[in-house]
Amino acid sequence: AKRSSKPGIAAQYQRKAVALLEADGSDKDTLAAAYNNLGISALQRGGLDEEAERYFERALELRRETGHLEGLCACTTNLANVLRGKNQTEKAAARLEEARQLARSGDNSRLERQG
């Protein structure tokens, strides 16, 4: 998918998608991806670390429910990046280790290299 050069506009559409998916309730994987994308958009807009952290936490919660390993690794890594940006290095390191362990548990070396 092509990334928008206008993260504010992208976030508007992503929030609409989240609202529709939350109302429907049947596709948690897509909902998790939408929350993850909202977190990325918040980071791209700058100064929205708290917002991004909330979105990544929600995405992570949904990924845990569905067991989507690659999504779990991505959300955990994104959350670690937010924490690092907030100078919470110990928490960030713990999240990165969590992502690495998740990648190992799935025996997916490509995921492990990304974490």
C-alpha positions as CSV (number, residue, x, y, z in Angstrom):
1,A,0.0,0.0,0.0
2,K,1.2,3.5,-0.8
3,R,1.9,5.7,2.1
4,S,0.3,9.1,2.2
5,S,2.5,12.2,2.2
6,K,-0.2,13.9,4.2
7,P,-0.4,11.9,7.5
8,G,-3.2,14.2,8.9
9,I,-5.5,13.2,6.0
10,A,-4.5,9.6,6.2
11,A,-5.3,9.6,10.0
12,Q,-8.8,10.9,9.2
13,Y,-9.5,8.0,7.0
14,Q,-7.9,5.6,9.4
15,R,-10.0,6.8,12.2
16,K,-13.1,6.2,10.0
17,A,-11.9,2.7,9.3
18,V,-11.4,2.1,13.0
19,A,-14.9,3.3,13.8
20,L,-16.4,1.0,11.2
21,L,-14.3,-2.0,12.2
22,E,-15.0,-1.4,16.0
23,A,-18.7,-1.3,15.2
24,D,-18.6,-4.5,13.2
25,G,-16.3,-6.3,15.6
26,S,-15.7,-9.3,13.4
27,D,-12.2,-8.5,11.9
28,K,-9.8,-8.0,14.7
29,D,-6.7,-8.4,12.5
30,T,-7.7,-5.6,10.2
31,L,-8.7,-3.5,13.2
32,A,-5.3,-4.1,14.7
33,A,-3.6,-3.0,11.5
34,A,-5.8,0.1,11.4
35,Y,-4.7,1.0,15.0
36,N,-1.1,0.4,14.1
37,N,-1.4,2.7,11.1
38,L,-3.0,5.4,13.3
39,G,0.0,5.1,15.6
40,I,2.4,5.5,12.6
41,S,0.4,8.5,11.4
42,A,0.6,10.1,14.9
43,L,4.4,9.7,14.9
44,Q,4.6,11.1,11.4
45,R,2.6,14.2,12.4
46,G,5.1,14.8,15.2
47,G,4.6,15.6,18.9
48,L,1.9,13.0,19.3
49,D,3.8,10.3,21.2
50,E,1.1,9.7,23.8
51,E,-1.5,9.3,21.0
52,A,0.8,6.9,19.1
53,E,1.4,4.9,22.2
54,R,-2.3,4.5,22.9
55,Y,-2.9,3.3,19.3
56,F,0.0,0.9,19.4
57,E,-1.1,-0.5,22.8
58,R,-4.6,-1.1,21.4
59,A,-3.1,-2.8,18.2
60,L,-1.0,-4.9,20.4
61,E,-3.9,-6.0,22.6
62,L,-5.8,-7.0,19.4
63,R,-2.8,-8.9,18.0
64,R,-2.5,-10.8,21.2
65,E,-6.2,-11.8,20.9
66,T,-5.7,-13.0,17.3
67,G,-2.2,-14.5,17.7
68,H,-1.0,-12.7,14.6
69,L,2.8,-13.2,15.1
70,E,4.1,-10.8,12.5
71,G,1.6,-8.1,13.7
72,L,2.6,-8.7,17.3
73,C,6.2,-8.1,16.4
74,A,5.5,-5.0,14.4
75,C,3.3,-3.4,17.1
76,T,5.7,-4.3,19.8
77,T,8.6,-2.8,17.9
78,N,6.6,0.4,17.1
79,L,5.7,0.7,20.7
80,A,9.4,0.4,21.6
81,N,10.2,3.2,19.2
82,V,7.7,5.5,20.9
83,L,9.1,4.6,24.3
84,R,12.6,5.3,23.1
85,G,11.5,8.7,21.8
86,K,10.1,9.4,25.2
87,N,13.5,8.6,26.8
88,Q,12.0,5.5,28.5
89,T,15.0,3.4,27.3
90,E,14.5,0.5,29.8
91,K,10.9,0.0,28.8
92,A,11.9,0.3,25.1
93,A,14.6,-2.3,25.5
94,A,12.1,-4.6,27.2
95,R,9.7,-4.2,24.3
96,L,12.4,-4.9,21.8
97,E,13.4,-8.0,23.6
98,E,9.8,-9.1,23.7
99,A,9.6,-8.6,19.9
100,R,12.8,-10.6,19.5
101,Q,11.4,-13.5,21.6
102,L,8.1,-13.4,19.7
103,A,10.1,-13.7,16.4
104,R,12.1,-16.6,17.8
105,S,8.9,-18.3,19.0
106,G,7.6,-18.4,15.5
107,D,10.9,-19.6,14.1
108,N,10.9,-16.7,11.7
109,S,14.4,-15.4,11.2
110,R,13.2,-12.5,9.0
111,L,11.1,-11.2,11.9
112,E,13.9,-11.6,14.3
113,R,16.2,-9.5,12.2
114,Q,13.6,-6.7,12.1
115,G,13.2,-6.6,15.9
